[in-house]
Amino acid sequence: MKSLRRIGFFICIVCVLALTDAAPTSKAEEKLVIRGRVLFPENSRVQIERGAKVTVELQDVSLLDAPAKVIAKGTEKASRFPIAFAIKYLPSQITKGYTYSINVAIRNKQNELLYINDVHIPIIPLGAQRTKFISVPVIRVKKNKPTANKTQWPELVGQKGEHAVKVIKKETGLTNVVTILEGSPVTLDYSTSRVRVIVNNKGIVTHTPIVG
């Protein structure tokens, strides 16, 4: 009888171990990748200031009147254009229906801004139409320019229009700073006390705001 009990106990232990081994294990979430290149100007191989670095960010620009939220970013040495980049992110970091874009900034050893993209670069982070490769053109930014004399804000491209208006008003003291929907008719006169911030139908700045 004792032998039968021992055999039965042994069989139970084996069954428990077998069920444990058969239980599914959670698989780590696989990262997605957006690859691309930074251009200045198109197809040019201009050499960049020695010691410079490029930072590429995947940004969530969905929230109104707020700075963009950085989802993922990568920083690399930047010596010559074009510059290849790759950004990795998790699908769980993306919210369906939100708006996302790529932002590029190149800075020197003193952390001074050298180049930046001056147009909004929208991307699709998930789904069948997911962006897998993209080219991002950048413009040269003048260095060491006093804020009081500042006349353009390329760093605000991709930001929310209302946020850009607040930044420009704070930096210049100007009161005539307004958002304008892309394609809207405007007067052709030039004014040193006015800044028009061009936005798309989602309120995102699409062109470099300038005084005029």
N, C-alpha and C positions, 0 to 999 in steps of 0.2 A: 504494500500500500504506500509506504513511504517513497518507494522507487517511482511509483506512478505520479505522486505529488511533485517529486523533483522534476520528472520529465515534463509535467504540465507547466510548472513554473518556468522551466527553461524555454519552452515553446512560446510562452507569453512574452518573455524578454526578447526573443528573436523577432516576434511580430512587431513589438514596439520600436525596436531598432530599425526594422525594415520600413515602417511607416515614417519614421523620422528622416531617413535617408531619401525617401521618395517625396517629401514635402518640397514644394517649389521655393527657390531662393529668390530674393528681390535682386533685380538686375540694376546696376548703376545706370543713371540716366545718361544717354549718349549726347555729347556736345555737337552742335552744328557749327559750321564755319562759313564765314563770308570772306572771300579773297578779293583782292583788287590791286589797283596801282594808283599812285599819286602822280599827276602830270603837271608840268609847268614849262612853257605852254605846251600844247598838244605835240607829242612826238619829239620834244626837245630833251637834250641830255645836259642841261645846265648843271654846273657844279654848285653845291650848297656850301655855305660857310662851315669851316672846319669845326668839328665837335658838336654839330647840331643834332637834334633828335626830333623824330616825327611821332606824334601821338594821334592815333586813330580811335575814335569812340563810336560805339553804337548807342544812340540816344533815343529815349522815349520823350517825344515832344507833344504829348497829348494833353497835358494839363494847361488850362488857360491861365494866363497872367502868372506864370511861374517859370523858373529856369528849367532847362532840359534835365532829365534824369539819365545818368550814365548807366547803361545796362552792362556793357563790357568795353574794355579798351586794351590797346596794345601799344607799346612804345619801342621804337627801334632806332638805331643809328641812321642818320640821313646824310649821305655824302654826294649823291648825284641823282637827278631825275632820269627816268621814272623810278618811283620807289614802290616795291612790292610790299603788300601787307596781308595779314590774315587775322581775323577776330573770331574767337570761339565764345559761344554762349549756350546756355541751356534752354530748351524749349519751355520749361516751366517759368523762365524769366520773362516770357512774352505773354501779353494779354491780347486776346482776340479783339479786333476792332480799334485798337490803339494805333497811333501814328509813330513811325520810327524813321530815323535818318542817320546818315554817317557824317561825322564832323572830323576834320583834319586840321591840325595845327603843327607847325614846325618852329621850334625855338632854338636859340643858340645857347652857349654855355652860361650866359648871364640871364637865361630864362626870358630873353627878349623875343617877342613874336616876329618871325621872319616871313612865314607864308601861312595862308589860311584859305579854305574854300569860301568863295563869296556868293555861292548859290546853294539853295536847299537841295540836298541829295537824299531823296526818299528811297527807302528800301522795303522789301516785303520779307520779313524774317521767318515766316512759317508757311506751310501749304505747298500745293503743286507749283505755284508761281514764285516760290521762294527765290530771293536774290542770292545767287551763288558767286557772282563776279561783278565788280563794278569799277569804273574808272572815275577818279575824283580830281577835277582840275582845281588848281589853287592860284592865288594871286600873291604878288609881293606886297608886304606891308611895310610902310615906312617906319623906321625906328627912331626912338628918342624924340618923338614929336610931342611938345607940351600939350597936355589935355585941354588947356584953355583955347588953343588954336586948332583943335581937332575938327576935321570936316567930314570924316567918313568912319564907319563902324563895321568893317567886314566880319569882326568876331561875333556880331549879333545875327548873322544869317543862320537860319535853322532854329532860332529862338522864337518864343511867342511875341507877337507884335506889341502887346501891352507892356510886356517886360522890357522890350527894346526902347519903347517910348520913355519909360521911367529912367532907364540907364542914361539915355541921351540928355534928358532934361537935367538930371543930376550932374552930369559931367560938364555941360555947357551953360546951364542957367537959362536956356531958351525955353519959351513957353509955347511957341508955335511948332510943336512936334506931334504929328498925327499919323495914324495908319491909313493907308490907301489900298483898296482891293485891286489886285492885278487886273489890268485892262480898263480901269476906270479913267474917264477923261480928266485931265488936269490942265491948269494954265501953264503957259510956256515961259512966264516971267521968272527971273532969277532973284532970290531973296537970301541974304546972308543970315537972316533971323528965322529961317524955316528949315525943317527937316521932314521929308516925307518918307515914311516907313512902308515899303511895299510888302503886302502879305497876300497869301493865297486864301481860298475859301475856308481853310481851317485855322486861319489866323497866324500862320507861320511866315516869318520873314524870308523872302525868296531872293532879294537883291540887297546889295550893300547900301544901307542908309547913308545919304550924303546931304550936306548943307546945300540948299539951292531952291 
